[in-house]
């Protein structure tokens, strides 16, 4: 238990569906992240929020829409996804943004399958 | 751009033995940080060990230690007295200038 909780753990959705992934951290951190983990590929950073402000968007398609209402919660809204978007989506948090002194704590991930 | 390479997609080791996982990286910077993360079947990413590039001494955390060769840009992880619970994916990660990058991972299986 790292203090970062993701729901749902598993999600299957059609290409025309709208769904959301939720992440909550209980560590008092100020930065939160979404990563995508595909098979046999390095972890891909998607979004970074620092003090509720989006500070990084790594060329992620608009069918992925993040939302950070406060420092403890992070959402990833999903709309008209493609089968190649099927992956494990990992939420993470750290005390501040990506920084050398800031260990990143990961959630258990939400396994997404797009059919 | 920094790249992180883990050349061993899969490895196995007998319980109680020692195994070393390799990681190389590419950077032109002098100050940076290196990490090893463990992802067991439960999928939770857990920090195993970290190393600051300005420190010459290799980091150690119980059975886990690193061999940091700055000139060679190499950052290997040694697991001593391997335990069944060490079975997991291991990711090497590099941080510099607000950018964190991960390697593709090495799947380690500890055999009884």
Backbone of each chain as ProteinMPNN parsed JSONL, in Angstrom:
{"seq_chain_A": "XXXXXXXXXXXXXXXXXXXXXXXXXXXXXXXXXXXXXXXXXXXXXXXXXXXXXXXXXXXXXXXXXXXXXXXXXXXXXXXXXXXXXXXXXXXXXXXXXXXXXXXXXXXXXXXXXXX", "coords_chain_A": {"N_chain_A": [[0.854, -1.197, 0.0], [0.852, 1.997, -1.096], [-0.285, 4.414, -0.682], [-1.494, 5.558, -2.821], [-4.331, 5.34, -4.618], [-6.161, 3.683, -7.079], [-9.031, 3.579, -9.154], [-11.337, 2.324, -11.607], [-9.904, -0.974, -11.078], [-9.896, -2.621, -13.234], [-11.089, -2.167, -16.525], [-13.308, -2.407, -19.177], [-14.106, -1.158, -22.268], [-16.136, 0.076, -24.966], [-15.398, 1.483, -28.21], [-16.931, 3.72, -28.551], [-17.685, 4.55, -26.117], [-17.79, 6.545, -23.067], [-15.738, 6.931, -20.389], [-14.187, 7.083, -17.108], [-11.104, 7.203, -15.359], [-10.031, 7.026, -12.015], [-8.009, 8.54, -9.546], [-6.582, 8.687, -6.345], [-4.699, 10.194, -3.84], [-3.213, 9.789, -0.654], [-1.154, 11.039, 0.603], [-0.466, 13.603, 0.978], [0.797, 14.888, -1.061], [1.85, 17.159, -3.692], [2.019, 16.922, -6.401], [0.831, 15.129, -9.209], [0.515, 12.373, -11.472], [-0.117, 10.872, -14.676], [0.66, 7.825, -16.161], [1.267, 5.714, -18.979], [1.374, 2.292, -19.529], [2.375, 0.05, -21.761], [2.535, -3.2, -23.279], [5.785, -4.498, -23.361], [6.983, -2.04, -23.78], [8.566, 1.038, -22.817], [7.595, 2.832, -19.848], [5.304, 5.447, -20.382], [5.119, 8.833, -19.905], [2.229, 10.715, -19.457], [0.624, 12.92, -18.452], [1.247, 15.679, -16.251], [0.527, 17.099, -13.181], [0.996, 19.824, -11.129], [0.562, 21.217, -8.088], [-2.168, 21.373, -8.716], [-2.151, 22.418, -11.227], [-1.794, 21.871, -14.675], [1.241, 20.881, -15.855], [2.552, 19.52, -17.752], [2.094, 17.925, -20.842], [2.406, 15.315, -22.674], [2.144, 15.273, -25.632], [-0.287, 13.934, -25.855], [-3.108, 12.309, -27.237], [-6.258, 13.974, -27.798], [-8.4, 12.457, -27.024], [-7.914, 11.555, -24.573], [-8.458, 13.014, -21.547], [-7.381, 14.853, -18.919], [-8.158, 15.607, -15.478], [-7.838, 17.589, -12.641], [-9.082, 18.206, -9.799], [-8.288, 18.848, -7.234], [-5.371, 18.699, -5.1], [-5.299, 16.104, -4.248], [-6.727, 14.426, -5.845], [-7.081, 12.936, -9.033], [-8.174, 12.636, -12.311], [-8.762, 10.701, -15.265], [-10.263, 11.188, -18.116], [-11.945, 9.358, -20.558], [-12.581, 8.978, -23.984], [-14.036, 7.921, -26.974], [-11.989, 5.972, -27.57], [-9.263, 4.031, -28.997], [-8.475, 0.671, -30.041], [-5.702, 0.323, -29.717], [-5.17, 1.819, -27.528], [-5.463, 0.283, -25.367], [-4.136, -0.675, -22.346], [-2.091, -0.588, -19.365], [-2.836, 1.835, -17.061], [-1.159, 3.994, -15.1], [-1.28, 5.785, -12.136], [0.423, 8.287, -10.313], [2.177, 9.931, -7.621], [3.977, 12.668, -6.141], [5.952, 14.612, -3.831], [6.483, 17.178, -4.848], [6.682, 18.493, -8.212], [8.209, 16.481, -10.808], [11.202, 15.83, -9.538], [14.529, 15.753, -8.25], [14.707, 15.147, -5.559], [12.354, 14.026, -5.018], [10.626, 11.303, -4.485], [8.717, 9.157, -6.472], [5.533, 7.867, -6.05], [3.599, 5.139, -6.886], [0.32, 4.136, -7.974], [-1.719, 1.128, -8.089], [-2.571, 0.756, -10.597], [-4.756, 0.925, -13.45], [-6.258, -1.334, -15.431], [-6.927, -1.136, -18.73], [-9.063, -2.101, -21.315], [-9.87, -1.771, -24.617], [-12.481, -2.363, -26.737]], "CA_chain_A": [[0.0, 0.0, 0.0], [1.732, 3.149, -1.203], [-1.032, 5.638, -0.449], [-2.094, 6.021, -4.071], [-5.41, 4.394, -4.91], [-6.766, 3.866, -8.408], [-10.248, 2.842, -9.474], [-11.406, 0.893, -11.277], [-8.688, -1.724, -11.353], [-10.062, -3.163, -14.581], [-12.159, -1.509, -17.265], [-13.463, -2.763, -20.58], [-15.012, -0.186, -22.859], [-16.225, 0.129, -26.407], [-14.756, 2.656, -28.793], [-17.808, 4.893, -28.506], [-18.029, 4.831, -24.719], [-17.096, 7.547, -22.259], [-15.467, 6.432, -19.047], [-13.147, 7.836, -16.405], [-10.266, 6.564, -14.362], [-9.887, 7.899, -10.851], [-6.826, 8.345, -8.716], [-6.605, 9.461, -5.111], [-3.499, 9.97, -3.028], [-3.394, 10.147, 0.754], [0.204, 11.28, 1.071], [-0.218, 15.029, 1.117], [1.665, 15.326, -2.157], [1.352, 18.262, -4.508], [2.13, 16.598, -7.823], [0.238, 13.862, -9.614], [0.898, 12.008, -12.84], [-0.651, 9.701, -15.38], [1.576, 7.111, -17.039], [0.712, 4.605, -19.74], [2.297, 1.165, -19.64], [1.987, -0.932, -22.771], [3.391, -4.384, -23.264], [7.105, -4.446, -23.972], [7.367, -0.658, -24.078], [8.836, 1.791, -21.596], [6.529, 3.663, -19.302], [5.161, 6.72, -21.075], [4.484, 9.879, -19.129], [1.143, 11.349, -20.205], [0.277, 14.238, -17.898], [1.77, 16.047, -14.94], [-0.124, 18.203, -12.486], [1.757, 20.319, -9.991], [-0.313, 22.155, -7.389], [-3.427, 21.368, -9.473], [-1.988, 23.0, -12.555], [-1.147, 20.953, -15.617], [2.535, 21.412, -16.245], [3.127, 18.75, -18.846], [1.201, 17.109, -21.653], [3.365, 14.741, -23.621], [1.562, 14.991, -26.945], [-1.31, 12.899, -25.69], [-4.299, 12.609, -28.041], [-7.334, 14.657, -27.066], [-9.383, 11.504, -26.51], [-7.583, 11.439, -23.159], [-8.625, 14.332, -20.955], [-7.164, 14.786, -17.478], [-8.794, 16.605, -14.623], [-7.26, 17.576, -11.297], [-9.873, 19.17, -9.023], [-7.498, 19.25, -6.067], [-4.065, 18.024, -5.082], [-5.421, 14.709, -3.835], [-7.508, 13.659, -6.814], [-6.742, 13.077, -10.446], [-9.018, 11.818, -13.177], [-8.432, 10.605, -16.685], [-11.506, 10.967, -18.844], [-11.673, 8.606, -21.77], [-13.678, 9.17, -24.941], [-13.745, 7.416, -28.328], [-10.647, 5.398, -27.601], [-8.93, 3.061, -30.019], [-7.95, -0.578, -29.444], [-4.288, 0.466, -29.334], [-5.101, 2.504, -26.241], [-5.516, -0.734, -24.312], [-2.863, -0.651, -21.622], [-2.193, -0.314, -17.929], [-2.655, 3.268, -16.795], [-0.647, 4.148, -13.75], [-1.288, 7.096, -11.505], [1.521, 8.417, -9.363], [2.255, 11.245, -6.98], [5.217, 12.994, -5.448], [5.794, 15.798, -3.001], [6.336, 18.264, -5.815], [6.824, 17.96, -9.554], [9.382, 15.64, -11.06], [12.391, 16.49, -8.989], [15.477, 14.739, -7.794], [14.484, 14.731, -4.185], [10.962, 13.626, -4.858], [10.314, 9.941, -4.882], [7.391, 8.997, -7.068], [4.78, 6.739, -5.527], [2.653, 4.703, -7.898], [-0.844, 3.327, -7.659], [-1.68, -0.24, -8.603], [-2.875, 0.785, -12.021], [-6.07, 0.572, -13.993], [-6.044, -2.054, -16.688], [-7.953, -0.724, -19.682], [-9.182, -2.84, -22.572], [-10.79, -1.122, -25.553], [-12.947, -3.381, -27.69]], "C_chain_A": [[0.887, 1.245, 0.0], [1.007, 4.457, -0.948], [-1.628, 6.24, -1.694], [-3.088, 4.952, -4.512], [-6.032, 4.706, -6.262], [-8.015, 3.015, -8.539], [-10.737, 3.241, -10.858], [-10.078, 0.208, -11.55], [-8.721, -2.298, -12.763], [-11.248, -2.488, -15.249], [-12.131, -1.996, -18.705], [-14.466, -1.789, -21.167], [-14.993, -0.27, -24.374], [-15.653, 1.436, -26.921], [-15.632, 3.897, -28.744], [-18.178, 5.293, -27.077], [-17.267, 6.033, -24.17], [-16.95, 6.976, -20.857], [-14.387, 7.29, -18.403], [-12.38, 6.93, -15.464], [-10.053, 7.561, -13.233], [-8.641, 7.526, -10.066], [-6.931, 9.245, -7.498], [-5.336, 9.157, -4.326], [-3.707, 10.552, -1.628], [-2.064, 10.507, 1.396], [0.51, 12.754, 1.279], [0.701, 15.589, 0.05], [1.004, 16.428, -2.985], [1.405, 17.985, -6.003], [1.526, 15.23, -8.093], [0.466, 13.645, -11.101], [0.013, 10.888, -13.374], [0.446, 9.154, -16.282], [0.801, 6.031, -17.783], [1.77, 3.518, -19.844], [1.725, 0.153, -20.616], [2.976, -2.083, -22.738], [4.695, -4.123, -24.005], [7.537, -3.045, -24.403], [7.675, 0.056, -22.767], [7.597, 2.54, -21.121], [6.506, 5.003, -20.03], [4.453, 7.716, -20.165], [3.431, 10.569, -19.993], [0.918, 12.778, -19.728], [0.949, 14.421, -16.543], [0.962, 17.211, -14.405], [0.709, 18.551, -11.263], [0.937, 21.421, -9.338], [-1.574, 22.431, -8.226], [-3.309, 21.959, -10.871], [-1.27, 22.001, -13.471], [0.152, 21.574, -16.098], [3.156, 20.65, -17.406], [2.044, 17.935, -19.532], [2.055, 16.559, -22.785], [2.705, 14.3, -24.916], [0.537, 13.872, -26.878], [-2.538, 13.272, -26.524], [-5.436, 13.163, -27.188], [-8.417, 13.702, -26.581], [-9.075, 11.128, -25.057], [-7.638, 12.842, -22.557], [-8.433, 14.24, -19.449], [-7.935, 15.878, -16.747], [-8.219, 16.471, -13.225], [-7.997, 18.607, -10.453], [-9.166, 19.663, -7.773], [-6.236, 18.393, -6.02], [-4.148, 16.543, -4.75], [-6.099, 13.827, -4.872], [-7.099, 13.98, -8.247], [-7.611, 12.13, -11.242], [-8.428, 11.767, -14.582], [-9.718, 10.224, -17.408], [-11.196, 10.391, -20.217], [-12.861, 8.696, -22.727], [-13.222, 8.758, -26.33], [-12.331, 6.905, -28.455], [-10.516, 4.387, -28.738], [-8.395, 1.788, -29.356], [-6.493, -0.462, -29.013], [-4.097, 1.257, -28.043], [-5.196, 1.522, -25.074], [-4.143, -0.829, -23.658], [-3.157, -0.565, -20.13], [-1.921, 1.161, -17.724], [-2.317, 3.435, -15.32], [-0.735, 5.601, -13.305], [-0.135, 7.127, -10.501], [1.476, 9.794, -8.725], [3.638, 11.423, -6.373], [5.015, 14.301, -4.708], [5.627, 17.055, -3.853], [6.498, 17.654, -7.191], [8.07, 17.113, -9.675], [10.631, 16.358, -10.556], [13.29, 15.464, -8.366], [15.227, 14.273, -6.378], [13.124, 14.127, -3.956], [10.724, 12.233, -5.388], [8.895, 9.876, -5.403], [6.754, 7.737, -6.514], [3.675, 6.392, -6.519], [1.447, 4.011, -7.278], [-0.715, 1.956, -8.294], [-2.067, -0.318, -10.066], [-4.311, 0.412, -12.334], [-5.835, -0.074, -15.342], [-7.208, -1.782, -17.62], [-7.903, -1.583, -20.938], [-10.236, -2.152, -23.426], [-11.184, -2.137, -26.617], [-13.774, -2.734, -28.814]], "O_chain_A": [[1.589, 1.514, 0.975], [1.63, 5.518, -0.995], [-2.211, 7.323, -1.641], [-2.718, 3.802, -4.748], [-6.385, 5.85, -6.55], [-8.05, 1.87, -8.088], [-10.569, 4.395, -11.251], [-9.212, 0.789, -12.204], [-7.681, -2.439, -13.406], [-12.283, -2.262, -14.621], [-11.091, -2.0, -19.363], [-15.557, -1.615, -20.625], [-13.987, -0.631, -24.985], [-15.449, 2.38, -26.159], [-15.13, 5.012, -28.881], [-18.903, 6.265, -26.866], [-16.257, 6.47, -24.723], [-17.934, 6.589, -20.225], [-13.755, 8.116, -19.062], [-12.937, 6.015, -14.857], [-9.913, 8.764, -13.455], [-8.279, 6.356, -9.946], [-7.317, 10.409, -7.599], [-4.952, 7.998, -4.171], [-4.279, 11.627, -1.445], [-1.872, 10.303, 2.594], [1.608, 13.115, 1.703], [1.312, 16.642, 0.235], [-0.215, 16.601, -2.977], [0.869, 18.766, -6.789], [1.69, 14.296, -7.309], [0.592, 14.591, -11.878], [-0.524, 10.076, -12.621], [1.072, 9.883, -17.05], [-0.191, 5.501, -17.282], [2.917, 3.784, -20.201], [0.727, -0.511, -20.337], [4.096, -1.957, -22.241], [4.706, -3.6, -25.119], [8.369, -2.897, -25.298], [7.111, -0.281, -21.726], [6.686, 2.835, -21.894], [7.549, 5.615, -20.264], [3.334, 7.475, -19.711], [3.71, 10.96, -21.126], [1.011, 13.727, -20.508], [1.184, 13.467, -15.802], [0.741, 18.197, -15.108], [1.075, 17.683, -10.47], [0.651, 22.441, -9.964], [-1.976, 23.579, -8.41], [-4.29, 21.987, -11.615], [-0.279, 21.378, -13.088], [0.158, 22.66, -16.678], [4.159, 21.078, -17.975], [1.189, 17.334, -18.881], [2.379, 17.27, -23.736], [2.701, 13.117, -25.258], [0.5, 12.984, -27.73], [-2.961, 14.428, -26.516], [-5.549, 12.852, -26.002], [-9.275, 14.104, -25.795], [-9.875, 10.466, -24.395], [-6.939, 13.747, -23.013], [-9.241, 13.613, -18.765], [-8.303, 16.907, -17.312], [-8.124, 15.367, -12.688], [-7.582, 19.765, -10.394], [-9.421, 20.774, -7.307], [-6.071, 17.471, -6.819], [-3.183, 15.805, -4.947], [-6.045, 12.601, -4.773], [-6.816, 15.124, -8.606], [-7.764, 10.962, -10.887], [-7.704, 12.664, -15.014], [-10.191, 9.091, -17.32], [-10.314, 10.866, -20.933], [-14.009, 8.511, -22.322], [-12.168, 9.18, -26.807], [-11.569, 7.335, -29.321], [-11.497, 3.955, -29.343], [-7.914, 1.837, -28.225], [-6.092, -1.092, -28.034], [-2.983, 1.35, -27.528], [-5.024, 1.911, -23.919], [-3.129, -1.036, -24.325], [-4.308, -0.482, -19.702], [-0.894, 1.677, -18.163], [-3.086, 3.068, -14.432], [-0.315, 6.515, -14.014], [0.225, 6.104, -9.919], [0.82, 10.706, -9.227], [4.363, 10.459, -6.129], [4.032, 15.009, -4.928], [4.746, 17.879, -3.608], [6.458, 16.432, -7.336], [8.883, 17.041, -8.753], [11.042, 17.377, -11.109], [12.826, 14.388, -7.988], [15.508, 13.124, -6.039], [12.777, 13.758, -2.834], [10.632, 12.017, -6.597], [7.983, 10.476, -4.834], [7.365, 6.668, -6.511], [2.909, 7.261, -6.937], [1.533, 3.393, -6.218], [0.279, 1.658, -8.957], [-1.903, -1.361, -10.7], [-4.975, -0.31, -11.589], [-5.297, 0.537, -16.266], [-8.345, -2.155, -17.33], [-6.847, -1.767, -21.543], [-11.374, -1.975, -22.989], [-10.332, -2.696, -27.308], [-14.251, -3.432, -29.709]]}, "seq_chain_B": "XXXXXXXXXXXXXXXXXXXXXXXXXXXXXXXXXXXXXXXXXXXXXXXXXXXXXXXXXXXXXXXXXXXXXXXXXXXXXXXXXXXXXXXXXXXXXXXXXXXXXXXXXXXXXXXX", "coords_chain_B": {"N_chain_B": [[17.859, 13.936, -26.07], [17.18, 11.927, -23.238], [17.856, 8.459, -23.005], [16.978, 5.257, -21.8], [18.196, 2.098, -21.366], [17.476, -1.245, -21.03], [18.884, -4.169, -21.387], [18.213, -6.782, -20.979], [15.503, -8.585, -21.398], [14.315, -10.664, -19.99], [15.064, -12.522, -17.045], [16.287, -15.118, -14.883], [16.7, -16.578, -11.645], [18.03, -18.674, -9.103], [16.555, -19.27, -5.965], [17.957, -17.655, -3.164], [20.334, -17.138, -4.426], [22.483, -14.786, -6.196], [21.741, -12.073, -8.35], [22.201, -9.932, -11.166], [20.95, -7.063, -12.646], [20.971, -5.26, -15.653], [21.491, -1.882, -16.731], [21.696, 0.811, -18.879], [22.293, 4.202, -19.816], [21.738, 7.287, -21.529], [23.07, 10.443, -21.611], [23.902, 13.935, -21.596], [24.226, 15.404, -19.473], [25.552, 16.335, -16.226], [24.643, 16.228, -13.655], [22.263, 14.215, -12.282], [19.677, 11.78, -11.599], [19.156, 8.407, -10.672], [17.101, 5.527, -10.705], [15.76, 2.443, -9.471], [12.873, 0.649, -10.007], [10.428, -1.622, -8.831], [8.011, -3.843, -10.066], [5.73, -5.914, -9.041], [3.649, -8.866, -9.651], [1.213, -7.88, -8.764], [1.134, -5.407, -9.823], [1.777, -2.996, -8.645], [3.925, -0.336, -8.604], [7.003, -0.032, -7.088], [9.439, 1.779, -5.365], [12.756, 0.782, -5.368], [15.471, 1.459, -5.074], [17.634, 4.319, -5.143], [19.904, 6.567, -6.771], [22.115, 9.237, -6.581], [23.767, 11.099, -9.025], [25.972, 12.629, -8.39], [27.092, 11.461, -6.269], [29.66, 9.32, -5.372], [29.666, 6.985, -4.012], [28.174, 3.812, -4.087], [24.696, 3.183, -3.912], [22.885, 1.418, -1.381], [20.422, -0.813, -0.272], [19.495, -2.838, 2.005], [19.199, -6.026, 0.769], [19.564, -5.134, -1.751], [21.615, -3.557, -4.069], [23.526, -1.164, -5.938], [25.582, -0.873, -8.878], [27.132, 1.721, -9.86], [28.399, 3.218, -12.58], [29.612, 5.952, -13.634], [31.102, 7.076, -15.759], [30.849, 5.153, -17.694], [28.183, 5.239, -17.997], [26.413, 3.463, -16.743], [24.234, 1.528, -14.76], [23.664, -0.768, -12.779], [21.673, -3.222, -11.084], [22.023, -5.133, -8.231], [20.841, -8.01, -6.756], [20.947, -9.644, -3.833], [20.947, -12.868, -2.186], [18.459, -13.87, -3.255], [14.908, -13.813, -3.12], [11.705, -15.473, -3.245], [9.727, -13.577, -3.356], [10.885, -11.569, -4.758], [10.354, -11.848, -7.358], [9.377, -10.192, -10.195], [8.731, -7.376, -12.424], [11.385, -5.269, -13.26], [12.234, -1.941, -13.378], [14.421, 0.392, -14.682], [15.133, 3.79, -14.138], [15.544, 7.213, -15.109], [16.264, 10.468, -14.095], [16.255, 13.869, -14.984], [16.443, 17.364, -15.279], [13.652, 17.893, -14.929], [12.519, 15.821, -16.288], [11.565, 12.543, -16.502], [12.502, 9.316, -17.303], [11.849, 5.94, -18.266], [13.196, 2.619, -18.495], [12.563, -0.259, -20.609], [12.143, -2.431, -19.047], [12.927, -5.381, -17.084], [12.1, -8.666, -16.762], [12.126, -10.506, -13.935], [12.478, -13.708, -12.631], [12.33, -15.598, -9.776], [13.393, -18.707, -8.851], [12.31, -21.542, -7.008]], "CA_chain_B": [[16.922, 13.316, -25.133], [17.761, 10.804, -22.497], [17.277, 7.139, -23.217], [17.325, 4.272, -20.792], [18.195, 0.797, -22.022], [17.626, -2.46, -20.249], [19.153, -5.113, -22.471], [17.784, -8.137, -20.605], [14.044, -8.597, -21.237], [13.941, -11.653, -18.976], [16.134, -13.209, -16.335], [15.837, -15.976, -13.798], [17.731, -16.86, -10.644], [17.61, -19.604, -8.059], [16.362, -18.692, -4.633], [19.152, -17.503, -2.32], [21.501, -16.738, -5.209], [22.619, -13.367, -6.526], [21.485, -11.742, -9.756], [22.473, -8.535, -11.516], [20.177, -6.546, -13.77], [21.746, -4.211, -16.305], [20.815, -0.666, -17.203], [22.563, 1.877, -19.383], [21.532, 5.398, -20.137], [22.464, 8.242, -22.37], [22.821, 11.823, -21.234], [25.037, 14.843, -21.68], [24.228, 16.153, -18.225], [26.475, 15.855, -15.191], [23.863, 15.973, -12.446], [21.007, 13.528, -12.554], [19.324, 10.782, -10.596], [18.821, 7.104, -11.234], [16.222, 4.758, -9.833], [15.237, 1.135, -9.844], [11.532, 0.388, -9.517], [9.981, -3.017, -8.918], [6.585, -3.995, -10.3], [5.358, -7.326, -8.874], [2.413, -9.228, -10.371], [0.112, -7.017, -8.316], [1.208, -4.204, -10.678], [2.115, -1.774, -7.918], [5.317, 0.076, -8.787], [7.603, 0.254, -5.793], [10.825, 2.218, -5.476], [13.699, -0.147, -4.742], [16.715, 2.12, -4.704], [17.931, 5.499, -5.957], [21.314, 6.973, -6.757], [22.409, 10.576, -7.097], [24.953, 10.984, -9.874], [27.12, 13.321, -7.811], [27.651, 10.627, -5.197], [30.481, 8.237, -5.887], [29.373, 5.743, -3.301], [27.015, 3.077, -4.591], [23.585, 3.079, -2.97], [22.564, 0.078, -0.882], [19.21, -0.942, 0.54], [19.388, -4.225, 2.436], [19.738, -6.979, -0.195], [19.662, -4.483, -3.061], [22.705, -2.596, -4.207], [23.753, -0.788, -7.336], [26.932, -0.618, -9.349], [26.988, 2.928, -10.654], [29.613, 3.556, -13.324], [29.187, 7.188, -14.29], [31.784, 7.261, -17.039], [30.278, 4.183, -18.631], [26.729, 5.447, -18.001], [25.851, 2.167, -16.413], [23.577, 1.558, -13.445], [23.126, -2.123, -12.618], [21.07, -3.562, -9.791], [22.376, -6.455, -7.727], [19.96, -8.536, -5.711], [21.616, -10.736, -3.123], [20.051, -13.75, -1.435], [17.157, -13.691, -3.919], [13.751, -14.43, -2.49], [10.596, -15.683, -4.175], [8.998, -12.322, -3.453], [11.591, -10.643, -5.65], [9.838, -12.043, -8.714], [8.719, -8.945, -10.602], [9.366, -6.568, -13.463], [12.244, -4.247, -12.689], [12.416, -0.825, -14.3], [15.446, 1.392, -14.425], [14.599, 5.108, -14.493], [16.519, 8.307, -15.134], [15.654, 11.782, -13.943], [17.1, 15.021, -15.225], [15.763, 18.539, -15.846], [12.203, 17.748, -14.894], [12.115, 14.765, -17.217], [11.847, 11.216, -15.967], [12.301, 8.297, -18.336], [11.983, 4.577, -17.785], [13.566, 1.58, -19.437], [11.469, -1.165, -20.998], [11.935, -3.395, -17.975], [13.477, -6.738, -17.075], [11.234, -9.572, -15.976], [12.946, -11.411, -13.124], [11.786, -14.824, -11.983], [13.129, -16.299, -8.772], [12.932, -20.089, -8.844], [12.559, -22.225, -5.716]], "C_chain_B": [[17.575, 12.115, -24.461], [17.086, 9.516, -22.926], [17.794, 6.216, -22.137], [17.167, 2.896, -21.42], [18.4, -0.32, -21.02], [17.723, -3.596, -21.268], [18.676, -6.528, -22.197], [16.263, -8.146, -20.415], [13.598, -9.549, -20.128], [15.19, -12.248, -18.342], [15.512, -14.109, -15.277], [17.022, -16.259, -12.882], [17.173, -17.845, -9.638], [17.509, -18.85, -6.742], [17.674, -18.75, -3.864], [20.408, -17.123, -3.106], [21.452, -15.241, -5.519], [22.402, -13.151, -8.014], [21.748, -10.252, -9.97], [21.691, -8.142, -12.753], [20.9, -5.329, -14.339], [20.875, -3.03, -16.735], [21.885, 0.298, -17.701], [21.687, 3.044, -19.798], [22.396, 6.344, -20.952], [22.083, 9.65, -21.948], [24.089, 12.645, -21.415], [25.157, 15.667, -20.397], [25.196, 15.531, -17.22], [25.736, 15.514, -13.896], [22.525, 15.364, -12.813], [20.798, 12.463, -11.488], [18.876, 9.509, -11.302], [18.03, 6.313, -10.208], [16.048, 3.351, -10.379], [13.873, 0.995, -9.172], [11.208, -1.077, -9.746], [8.469, -3.028, -9.13], [6.224, -5.466, -10.194], [4.077, -7.626, -9.64], [1.208, -8.39, -9.946], [0.08, -5.698, -9.061], [1.556, -2.934, -9.935], [3.599, -1.484, -8.08], [5.881, 0.532, -7.443], [9.055, 0.67, -6.002], [11.716, 1.251, -4.714], [14.907, 0.6, -4.216], [16.938, 3.313, -5.618], [19.386, 5.89, -5.768], [21.435, 8.385, -7.309], [23.73, 10.527, -7.849], [26.181, 11.642, -9.265], [27.763, 12.519, -6.677], [28.44, 9.475, -5.811], [30.146, 6.913, -5.234], [28.114, 5.107, -3.842], [25.946, 2.956, -3.508], [23.326, 1.614, -2.607], [21.308, 0.152, -0.037], [19.027, -2.423, 0.848], [20.005, -5.151, 1.392], [19.968, -6.37, -1.584], [20.811, -3.483, -3.059], [22.894, -2.283, -5.684], [25.25, -0.703, -7.594], [26.825, 0.538, -10.336], [28.333, 3.287, -11.272], [29.291, 4.779, -14.177], [29.832, 7.359, -15.661], [31.205, 6.332, -18.11], [28.782, 4.352, -18.784], [26.012, 4.125, -17.79], [25.343, 2.181, -14.973], [22.918, 0.2, -13.231], [22.631, -2.339, -11.191], [21.47, -4.973, -9.414], [21.429, -6.832, -6.603], [20.66, -9.745, -5.095], [20.592, -11.58, -2.384], [18.619, -13.635, -1.967], [16.056, -14.458, -3.198], [12.611, -14.549, -3.507], [9.803, -14.389, -4.38], [9.677, -11.277, -4.314], [11.133, -10.809, -7.096], [8.989, -10.843, -9.117], [9.357, -8.417, -11.875], [10.178, -5.496, -12.762], [12.511, -3.181, -13.753], [13.523, 0.084, -13.799], [14.879, 2.739, -14.88], [15.667, 6.175, -14.294], [15.779, 9.613, -14.98], [16.685, 12.877, -14.188], [16.243, 16.14, -15.785], [14.268, 18.344, -15.99], [11.686, 16.703, -15.878], [12.517, 13.416, -16.639], [11.547, 10.184, -17.047], [12.597, 6.921, -17.769], [12.505, 3.674, -18.899], [12.385, 0.669, -19.697], [11.233, -2.26, -19.976], [12.642, -4.718, -18.185], [12.585, -7.583, -16.193], [12.132, -10.575, -15.256], [12.064, -12.458, -12.482], [12.755, -15.485, -11.014], [12.551, -17.701, -8.624], [13.25, -20.755, -7.509], [13.551, -23.354, -5.866]], "O_chain_B": [[18.397, 11.406, -25.042], [15.882, 9.49, -23.18], [18.903, 6.38, -21.629], [16.103, 2.573, -21.949], [19.371, -0.332, -20.263], [16.739, -3.932, -21.927], [18.726, -7.383, -23.081], [15.785, -7.744, -19.354], [12.629, -9.28, -19.417], [16.216, -12.449, -18.993], [14.382, -13.9, -14.836], [18.181, -16.189, -13.29], [15.974, -17.845, -9.357], [18.274, -17.928, -6.459], [18.399, -19.744, -3.903], [21.44, -16.817, -2.507], [20.509, -14.539, -5.153], [22.834, -13.958, -8.837], [21.545, -9.431, -9.076], [21.763, -8.81, -13.785], [21.381, -4.476, -13.593], [19.695, -3.177, -17.054], [22.866, 0.559, -17.006], [20.501, 2.887, -20.091], [23.616, 6.2, -21.038], [20.904, 10.003, -21.931], [25.201, 12.117, -21.39], [26.05, 16.501, -20.249], [25.598, 14.374, -17.344], [26.148, 14.631, -13.144], [21.752, 15.948, -13.572], [21.629, 12.272, -10.6], [18.295, 9.547, -12.386], [18.26, 6.417, -9.003], [16.172, 3.105, -11.579], [13.724, 1.186, -7.965], [11.651, -1.688, -10.718], [7.736, -2.306, -8.454], [6.391, -6.206, -11.164], [3.481, -6.718, -10.22], [0.274, -8.222, -10.73], [-0.888, -4.945, -8.951], [1.625, -1.873, -10.555], [4.436, -2.314, -7.725], [5.298, 1.374, -6.76], [9.807, 0.008, -6.718], [11.458, 0.94, -3.551], [15.322, 0.413, -3.073], [16.473, 3.311, -6.758], [20.009, 5.586, -4.75], [20.914, 8.687, -8.383], [24.708, 9.968, -7.351], [27.308, 11.263, -9.582], [28.841, 12.862, -6.192], [27.936, 8.749, -6.668], [30.32, 5.85, -5.83], [27.102, 5.78, -4.036], [26.243, 2.668, -2.349], [23.524, 0.707, -3.415], [21.144, 1.044, 0.796], [18.47, -3.169, 0.043], [21.209, -5.078, 1.145], [20.504, -7.027, -2.476], [20.943, -2.668, -2.146], [22.475, -3.042, -6.557], [26.059, -0.498, -6.69], [26.471, 0.348, -11.499], [29.285, 3.618, -10.565], [28.77, 4.664, -15.286], [29.162, 7.749, -16.617], [31.095, 6.7, -19.279], [28.166, 3.681, -19.612], [25.131, 3.736, -18.556], [25.958, 2.778, -14.089], [21.723, 0.049, -13.483], [23.109, -1.722, -10.239], [21.278, -5.907, -10.193], [21.239, -6.089, -5.64], [20.924, -10.739, -5.772], [19.524, -11.102, -2.003], [17.69, -13.338, -1.216], [16.246, -15.583, -2.736], [12.566, -13.82, -4.498], [9.272, -14.148, -5.464], [9.109, -10.215, -4.572], [11.484, -10.003, -7.958], [8.003, -10.52, -8.456], [10.374, -8.928, -12.344], [9.722, -4.889, -11.793], [12.949, -3.477, -14.865], [13.544, 0.486, -12.636], [14.209, 2.807, -15.911], [16.554, 6.061, -13.448], [14.776, 9.847, -15.655], [17.809, 12.834, -13.687], [15.41, 15.909, -16.661], [13.693, 18.6, -17.048], [10.512, 16.728, -16.248], [13.686, 13.189, -16.328], [10.464, 10.182, -17.632], [13.468, 6.751, -16.916], [12.285, 3.93, -20.083], [11.33, 0.811, -19.078], [10.217, -2.952, -20.039], [12.919, -5.123, -19.314], [12.344, -7.26, -15.03], [12.81, -11.386, -15.887], [11.042, -12.147, -11.871], [13.859, -15.88, -11.389], [11.372, -17.867, -8.312], [14.328, -20.557, -6.948], [13.872, -24.029, -4.888]]}, "name": "protein", "num_of_chains": 2, "seq": "XXXXXXXXXXXXXXXXXXXXXXXXXXXXXXXXXXXXXXXXXXXXXXXXXXXXXXXXXXXXXXXXXXXXXXXXXXXXXXXXXXXXXXXXXXXXXXXXXXXXXXXXXXXXXXXXXXXXXXXXXXXXXXXXXXXXXXXXXXXXXXXXXXXXXXXXXXXXXXXXXXXXXXXXXXXXXXXXXXXXXXXXXXXXXXXXXXXXXXXXXXXXXXXXXXXXXXXXXXXXXXXXXXX"}
